[in-house]
């Protein structure tokens, strides 16, 4: 997974005209042509569905702030409106 994130950062960096690096800490980032930080690599949170959970309870417990409906709608679309299964892995935005 780390290789995929690094490869994605490199592709995005090249598309923006920069290189995927941040001096000093070694973490991937993307800089624009002027060297300014343009985009940071997002870290996804993977949740494993437990018995009794719903999309609503998962989103509420994820620590996301604001209205949970857009995240629930996104996850429903990703699941193609199928029911959750215990042990299923969800990638939370």
Long-range contacts (C-beta under 8 A, 24 or more apart in sequence): 5-41, 5-43, 8-41, 9-41, 12-39, 44-91, 44-92, 44-93, 45-91, 45-92, 46-89, 46-90, 46-91, 46-92, 47-89, 47-90, 47-92, 48-87, 48-88, 48-89, 48-90, 49-84, 49-85, 49-86, 49-87, 49-88, 49-89, 49-90, 50-86, 51-86, 53-84, 54-84, 55-84, 58-90, 58-92, 59-92, 62-92, 64-92
